[in-house]
């Protein structure tokens, strides 16, 4: 009963924001992205372009990220109220005393894959024994390491496998310097298909030319894009209502992008990203597959998948021990569902009927 009462209070607080938006100044709020402006974050740009944040009473500033920007550190230092990040990074920062808490899990599944050439005979992690396996470092390697261990291969034993620290591109794979490569479905994977030969011929490679090994299916994926806030900020009067309003508007933005791929790519392009139009459309379509369908509703953290992420983080010493209770919460996401449906009774927060669009691959992603 107590939990239900708390949820009702939070929902009522959130619902009070929208009617006030036209009568007083909008409440300022900042969200720090984990990377540069791209369709990975399209739901937020869509919600901004469509006026959903204003409708929720917010004056939202979206802060692009980059290689030298750590969302956890920015939020801890008060440079933003909210941030977007992968869960393993959050766990490490929390153990270091960040004081941040996850309030919504946007990506319901991982976009990380291992890619091999179709003629290589490498169709599973078990087939990678004795091969050169490309991984990213900075903690991004551990889901792949967990997969190798599950397949009976020791990633730290060069007699079992050769680990290649891969740049954030596919050049080593395209040059066949490595046998497998790490790739996000919405970014590096597209680079393979967007490749143009020196003589200008295109396409050179199609999905039929590669094997794509899915960590979700192998049971070794970790959770990625989520929304977090600082616990001290959340404890301040009115902050939970602001966070709930942000989530509600964002959920509407993500739902819009599910059904309007090209338009949402255009919203991102309007913000001046460095990636081409074709690549952004591909990214938008692939990101939708990570968000939808959302079995429990968009933004709700699945306890089993969270525990799987924690187990991998502990095993590979991203953190020394499992975090205490309270590192994540679902009550604000649940309240945001109520608010989003109050704002738009027709909004679909589950996407059970979701089917990805057909997207054309373009040369160099242009």
Secondary structure as GFF3:
##gff-version 3
##sequence-region A 1 366
A	DSSP	alpha_helix	2	20	.	.	.	ID=ss1
A	DSSP	beta_strand	27	32	.	.	.	ID=ss2
A	DSSP	three_ten_helix	39	41	.	.	.	ID=ss3
A	DSSP	alpha_helix	42	49	.	.	.	ID=ss4
A	DSSP	alpha_helix	52	55	.	.	.	ID=ss5
A	DSSP	beta_strand	58	63	.	.	.	ID=ss6
A	DSSP	alpha_helix	71	76	.	.	.	ID=ss7
A	DSSP	beta_strand	82	85	.	.	.	ID=ss8
A	DSSP	alpha_helix	87	95	.	.	.	ID=ss9
A	DSSP	beta_strand	100	105	.	.	.	ID=ss10
A	DSSP	beta_strand	112	117	.	.	.	ID=ss11
A	DSSP	three_ten_helix	126	128	.	.	.	ID=ss12
A	DSSP	beta_strand	132	135	.	.	.	ID=ss13
A	DSSP	alpha_helix	142	150	.	.	.	ID=ss14
A	DSSP	beta_strand	162	165	.	.	.	ID=ss15
A	DSSP	alpha_helix	171	174	.	.	.	ID=ss16
A	DSSP	beta_strand	180	184	.	.	.	ID=ss17
A	DSSP	alpha_helix	188	194	.	.	.	ID=ss18
A	DSSP	three_ten_helix	207	209	.	.	.	ID=ss19
A	DSSP	beta_strand	210	214	.	.	.	ID=ss20
A	DSSP	alpha_helix	215	218	.	.	.	ID=ss21
A	DSSP	beta_strand	226	230	.	.	.	ID=ss22
A	DSSP	alpha_helix	231	234	.	.	.	ID=ss23
A	DSSP	alpha_helix	239	259	.	.	.	ID=ss24
A	DSSP	alpha_helix	261	269	.	.	.	ID=ss25
A	DSSP	alpha_helix	277	291	.	.	.	ID=ss26
A	DSSP	alpha_helix	303	315	.	.	.	ID=ss27
A	DSSP	alpha_helix	331	343	.	.	.	ID=ss28
A	DSSP	three_ten_helix	363	365	.	.	.	ID=ss29
###
